[in-house]
């Protein structure tokens, strides 16, 4: 079941990326679109990230819609829980532990401290993921288009 789900997700990502690679956007536009999508998807937006995608896609013609929405496949819901846990850990490392937080007792009064640490760590991770996503997408796009150009000229 897990193996099938991983294969299915891999095929979806490949299909979306190939569609992004052949559309009429420059490699920089496609890579930037993917990077923006990764950044928004990494944030704990509670579903509002999708609305942000729609608004951005409507407002900015130079954004690659396929590439923007393909980023959702990378940071899907099961992966996001790991991102949230790492974000909270990173926030704790930067800002220090939440006073009084333990596995035995968590109170609602700690909510703000917990959220600040989650967001601090999450913004850092989102920036890192977006930068890596941009570089990888840009290289992939250029390599794909270079190979397509070689095969088109070989006929």
Secondary structure, DSSP 4 states (H G I P E B T S, - for coil): -HHHHHHHHHHHHHHHHHHHHHSSS-HHHHHHHHHHHHHHHHS--TTHHHHHHHHHHHH-TTS-HHHHHHHHHHT-HHHHHHHHHHHHHHHHHHH-PPTT--SS---GGGHHHHHHHHHHHHHHHHHHHHHHHHHHHHHHHHHHHHHHHHHHHH-
